[in-house]
Amino acid sequence: MPFPYLSETHTLDADARVALPGDFVQLSDGFTHYELIGSSDCPTVVLVHGFSVPYFIWQPTVEFLVQAGYRVLCYDLYGRGFSDRPRKRYDLDLFNRQLVELLDVLEFQTPFGLVGLSMGGIIASNFVCRHPERVSKLGLVDPAGFSISRTWYFNLILLPGLGELIFGLFGDSNLLKSMASDFYDPQQVEYFLSRYRPQMRYQGFKRALLSTLRAGMLEDQSAIYGQLGQIKTPVQLIWGRHDTTVPYEYSADLMQMVPRAEFHTIEGAGHIPHYEKPEVVNPLLLEFLRS
């Protein structure tokens, strides 16, 4: 019997999808929610979001790139946003399969630009390592995947049963606090959270997040970054100076593993610099994609 998360009051089914924005496509593990914007004649960029924030996190980037002449694909990872919450292990294999199948269904033929945020940086880097011929440029924004010190709270969450109980009692408030801490400028937090909350009411959200944590997705991924360092795909690294989620000092570790990366520090920004400082990050990303 599934754990009864009382705040998850809605079922993400066909009736729900009809009323939701964006497009849906059924893949082997369930429906994926996505948007593909721009002309098919334009060069394409694929954007991968992070641990729990759906693809709306890319809105400032999408609008800018489309106006600059790009076709942009953004999608919700399984378990997030309005994509299905399959009863699977939420690991690199699942997220890689989702992206591969989505690209194939949408008939992506030529190499494309790929940009990943936080945990999306792990997913994007892993995709490049597995399919280097499909990606022309890789952008990483405050990527996760570095050694973390496990607190007692984190260790308890990983325990079967106890983790579900803790998430059920305190998950909503802790998630919202965590999202607020991603910002350097608190003035943007309330609007951001108003867009974050809707996904939380659909059944399977917390189960997917717990599975992702238990699969080690946010822990040390140096093997992937080390492999990325051996591949010729151009890489751009963007990091908010005041990131407390994946601290800025980890940028030095990644630069050591991927020394060819073009590195930019974003002042006055936290974990989501492209969202807080789009006027700074968007031109950097555009220049990288065009170079």
MIVEX-924199 format. One record per residue: residue in one letter; x, z, y of N, C-alpha, C, O in turn. Coordinates in steps of 0.05 Angstrom, whole numbers, plus 5000, padded with zeros to 4 digits. Each point is the difference from the previous one (the first is absolute). Layout:
AXZYXZYXZYXZY
...
END
This chain:
M501750004976498350005024501750005025501850175002
P497849655017501649995024499650245017497950125000
F504249965015499950235017498049945023500149795012
P498150404994497949955021501050055028499750225010
Y501549585003500750025028497549985016498949785003
L500250445008497350015012499849835026497849915007
S504450045006499949845025499949714994499549845018
E501050084957499849714993497249944991499350024976
T499049915043497249984995499049724995497749964993
H504049845010499249724998501449864977502350074993
T496349744996501249834979500749735011498549885014
L503950034980501049745010499149794981501649924982
D496049985021498949804981499249755015500649975024
A498149854962499249745012498250045025500349865020
D497950334978498250055023501650105024499549925023
A502550254973501650105022501749785012500349985024
R500849854959501849795010498549805018501249895018
V496350064977498549825016499950095029500049835019
A499950434986499850105027502650055013500150085024
L502149884963502750065011501349755012499449784991
P502250265029501449775012502249894982500850134981
G500249645026502249884984499049854976497649964996
D504349964988499449854975500950154976501650195001
F497249734976500650134974500649794979498749795000
V503250274983500549834977500550174976501450215001
Q497549714976500450164975502549914987500449764993
L501450435002502549964985499850154974497950114993
S504249894991499850114973499550305000498950104980
D501950045041499650295000497750095018499550245003
G499149575009497750075017499949825025501649825004
F496550255014499749855025502150095020500650235003
T500549575011501950055022498749915026498949785002
H501250405018499049955027502249885017502250115001
Y497349675013502149875015498949845023497649965002
E504249965016499449815021502349805002502350084999
L497049675002501949785004499349855025497949875001
I503750165020499349905027502149805009502450044997
G496649745014501849795010499849744984498950004978
S502249795033499849744987501949984976502250125000
S496949744979501749964977502449835005501949994984
D498249875039502349845008502250175012502349915004
C497150345002502050185013501750154979499150034978
P503350055030501650174982498550264995498550105018
T501950024959498450234991501750255000502450004992
V496350225015501250274999498050184984497649995006
V503550164976498450194984500850285008502350075001
L495750105005500450275009499150204979497749994991
V504050215002499350204980500050275013502150095011
H495750054988499850275012501350214983501149954979
G498650305030501450224987498350164981498049904988
F502750365009498950174979497050035000498749974979
S500150075045497150055000498549865022497549994999
V503849915021498649865022499449724993501849854992
P495750055009499349734993501249795019501650075018
Y497749684977501449795015499449995030501249855015
F496850314994499550005029502550105016500249955024
I501750184962502450095013501649775012501750045017
W497849724973501549765009498649855023500949795008
Q496850315001498549845020501649905024499849775006
P501850405007501649895023501949784992500549825015
T500550204960501949794990498649754993500949785007
V496850244980498449764992499249845025500549765001
E498450375019499149865023502349855014499749775009
F502550364993502449885013501049774985500649795011
L499750234962501249794984498149754999501049785001
V496450274998498249774999500149855026500049755000
Q500150395023500349875026502749855002500249815015
A501850294970502649875001500249764981502149874999
G495750074987500049774983500550054970500949824986
Y498550425005500450074972497350044986498050075012
R502049884962497850084983500750274988502250024989
V496050175012500750274992498150104978497549985003
L503650134976498550124979500550305000502350094998
C495650075004500250284996497950094980497849884999
Y502850324986498250084978500250304995502050125007
D496049994980500050284993501250034971499149874982
L502850305016501150074974497850134983498150125011
Y502049854962498150134983499950305007502050135004
G495549974997499650295005499850065029499350235007
R501249585011499950045029498049825013499249794989
G500050295035498249825015497549944984498750184990
F500749565008497649924985500749844975498349874989
S504250155002500749894974499150194978499750245005
D500049664971499150164978502050234994502349985007
R496750224979501650224991500250014969498850174988
P502649645000500049984971501250254987501750145013
R497549924963501250234986502549914986500149954976
K502050035040502649904991502150195011499550185016
R503049784974502350145012500849845025500649774998
Y499450375025500649875025503049995004501150165015
D500149644973502949985000500849725011498349845008
L504350114991501049745010498949764985499549795012
D500150244962498949784985497249935009499349765003
L499050445002497349945009500049875028498649805003
F503050305015500049895027501349725001499249835016
N502850134967501249734999498049804988499849785010
R498850304969498049824987497849945020499149775001
Q500050425015498049955019500849795020498549815006
L503950215005501049815020500449724987499349805013
V501950194964500449744987497449864995499749765006
E498350384983497549884994498549925026498749795000
L501550375021498749935025501249745011498549835009
L504150154991501449775011499349754983499649785011
D500250254963499349784983497149905004499549765001
V498750435002497249925004499749865027498449815002
L503150285018499949875026501849755002500149885021
E501250064957501649754997502249995021500449805014
F501250424988502349995017502249844985500850084978
Q500149715035501949824987502950035011501949994984
T498450055041502650005012501050285005498450195001
P504249855003501150275006498750105026499549855018
F500050414983498650125022501650255009501750104986
G497749985039501150255010498450244988497649984997
L503850234997498850244987500950245016502450045004
V495750135004500650245016498650244987497649994995
G503950225001498950244987500550255017502250035012
L495850144990500150255015500150234981498450024981
S503450175023500250254985500049934970501949874990
M496150234994500049934972499749704995500949904980
G497949965039499949714999502749885001500449774990
G501650375022502749905000501250004972501549824992
I497850384992500850014972498749774984501449854986
I496050115018498649794986501149735008500449834982
A500150125044501049755009502849954989500749784992
S501050425009502849974990500049944971501549844990
N496850304995499849954971499149724995500949874981
F497250035035499049734996502249805005500349814984
V501350235036502349825006502050004977501049794992
C499550454997501950024977499049854976501549894985
R495850125011498949874976499449705005500149844981
H499450085044499249735006501549905025498749935019
P503950074981501549935025499449725010500249955024
E499049874958499549725009497449985016499649795012
R498750414988497449985013500150105029498149965015
V504150184993500150135026502249895017502349984991
S497149945033502049895018501350215017502449995005
K496150215003501150225017498650264991497650004993
L503850225009498850264993500450195023502250055010
G495550065000500150205021499250274989498150024984
L503450195023499550274991499550185024501750015018
V496150134983499350185022499950284989498250074985
D503850105023500150284991499450024970498250154992
P503349714992499449994971500550284987501850155007
A496549904973500250254984501949944977501149784997
G499350424986501549964975502750135000501949904988
F498450335026502550145001499650284988497750104998
S504450034994499850264987498650195018500650035024
I497450104965498450205015500350274987500350024976
S499750195041500150274989497150084992498250005017
R501550064958497350074991499350295008501350194992
T496749845024499050265008498350114977499249854982
W500250415020498250124979497349865000498849974979
Y500249965045497449875002500149734986498149934985
F504049915020500249744987500250034970498749844985
N502850355005500350044971497350084988499449914977
L499050255037497450074989498149764998498549984981
I501649855039498349765000500649824976498249874989
L504350135002500749834978499050104973499949854980
L499250405019499150124974497149904994498350035017
P501249874959497349924993498050235002500750224992
G497049735019498050205003500350165025498250005017
L504150124987500550165024500249815024498950075022
G502349714975500249805022497349915009499449975023
E498849974957497349925007498550215015498649955019
L501850304973498650235013501050035029498350035018
I504349954986501150035027499149775017499250045023
F500949724966499149765016497050025006499149925022
G499450194959497150035005499450205022498149955015
L503450264986499450215019501249955028498850055020
F503749844980501449975025500949715006501349955021
G498049874962501149735002499249865026501849875013
D495750144995499149865024501550105025501149845015
S499050424989501250115024503049955000501249945021
N500150084956502949964998500749715005502049945013
L496449874977500549725005499749935029501749865011
L496350255002499649945028502350125017500949875020
K500050364973502250125014502649844996501549965019
S498849944957502349834994500049745016502049925010
M495649964993499849765015500650055030501349845013
A497750394997500650065028503050045005501049935021
S500450174959502950055004501649745000502450015006
D496449774986501449745001500549915028501749835005
F496750285014500249915028502050165016500450244995
Y500949635024501550135020498350065024500350215013
D497949614993498150035023497350094989498649844988
P500650415017497550114988497549875012497950044989
Q502349825033497749895013498649784983497649955003
Q503949944978498849794983498850104975498849854985
V501550415009499350104974497149994994499249904978
E499050185040497250034994498749734993498549984981
Y502249815034498949744994501049904972498549894984
F504050165011501249934974498650134977499349884981
L500250385022498650154978497249914997498950014977
S499849905044497249904997499949754983498049954987
R504249905012500149764983501150074972499549854981
Y501950375017501150094974497850124982500149964976
R498150195036498150174984498249844982499450104978
P499549675030498049864983500949964971498350034982
Q504249915013500949954972499850264983499849984976
M500350255037500150254986497450074985500050174982
R497849705026497550074988499549854974498150064986
Y503549745008499649844976501450134976502350085001
Q496249944977501050134976502649874989500249764999
G501750414994502549914989502350005019502349954992
F497250115033502150005021502150214994502449944998
K496850314999502050214995501349974972502350064997
R496149854984501249964973502349795002502050044987
A497649755029502049805003502550115014502349944992
L497350225028502350125014501650194982502449995000
L496250174985501350184981501649844979502350074994
S496549724996501449834980502549885012502149984987
T497749945038502349885014502350205003502349934995
L497050315012502150215002501250064973502450034998
R495949994982501050074973501649774988501750054982
A497949715027501649774991502749995014501749834994
G498850355025502650015014500449795021502249935007
M495649955003500349785019501350085026501349835013
L498550424995501250095025502750134997501350095019
E499749924956502650124995502249805000499649775009
D502750304982502449845003499849724987499649974976
Q500649835041499849724992502649865007500049765006
S502250384993502649885007500849784982501549825008
A497550184967500649784982498949735010501349804998
I496350225013498849755011501549915025500649775003
Y500050425015501449935024502949904994501049835014
G500250294966502649904991499949724990501749845006
Q496250104979499649724990499549815023500949785000
L497550325019499449835024502549935015500349785011
G501650414989502649955013501649774988501849895013
Q497650044962501449784986498649735003501149804990
I496650205023498449755003500449895028500550155019
K499449594984500749875025497749995020500449935023
T497250154970497749995018500650155025500850244999
P498949645025500450155025498250245002497649984993
V503450245018498550255002500250105028502150005013
Q495650094998499950145025499050294995498150044986
L503250155026499350284998499350115027501549995019
I496050124983499050125025499350294994498750064980
W502250125037499650294995499350155026501449965020
G496650204979499350175023502050235002500550144981
R500549905043502050215004499050284992501550174991
H495849875014498950274996498350024975498150164999
D502549684981498650014975500550264986502350074994
T495650085000500350254985499049974971500450184983
T498349595011498949954973502349904982500450114979
V500949685030502549914987502150015022500449815015
P501050414987501850055023502049785006500949864982
Y499650115043501649785011502849994987501149784996
E500050454996502750004989500349844974502249934992
Y495550034994500149844976500649715006500849854981
S498950065043500749735007502949944994500749774992
A501050435012502949964994500449954970501749844992
D496850304991500249964971499149724993501449874983
L496450035028499149734993502049795010500549804987
M500650245037501949815011502549994982501349794998
Q499450434990502350004982499449844974501749874989
M495850145002499249854976499449715006500449834983
V498650115042499449735008501449945026498749985021
P504050004978501549985025499449755017500749995024
R498249804964499449765015497550035017499449825017
A499150404980497550035014500450015030501950125010
E496349755005499950015029498550255008497650034994
F503750165019498850275004499350045030501549945018
H496050174985499050075027498850285000498350064983
T502650105035498950275005497849975022500549885021
I497250244974497849995019499850285013499250194986
E501449835039499850255014497150075006498449825004
G501050444998497350085007497949944979497749955006
A503250034968498149934979500650174975502350094996
G495649964989500350164975500149814976501649824999
H496750244981500249874974498749725001500549844981
I497950105039498749745001500749865027498249965016
P504349974988500849895026498749755008499649945024
H499649894956498749755007497250055011499049835015
Y499850404979497350075009500250155027498449955018
E503650224985500450155025501349835022499350035023
K502549804969501549845020499949704993502149884995
P495650005003499849724993501449825020501049794993
E499150295032501349845021503049984995501349825011
V499850374974502849994994500549874973501849844997
V496650244983500549914972499249714996501449864987
N496350065024499149734994502049785008500449824984
P500850195040502049795006502450014982501149794994
L499750454997502350014981499349874974501649854989
L496050215001499149884975499849695002500849864983
L498050055039499749725004502749855002500349794987
E501650335027502649885002501449984973501349804993
F498350414991501150004973498849794982501449864986
L496050115015498649814984500749715008500249824983
R500350145043500649735009502949924998500749774999
S501050434999502949945000500949854975502449944997
END
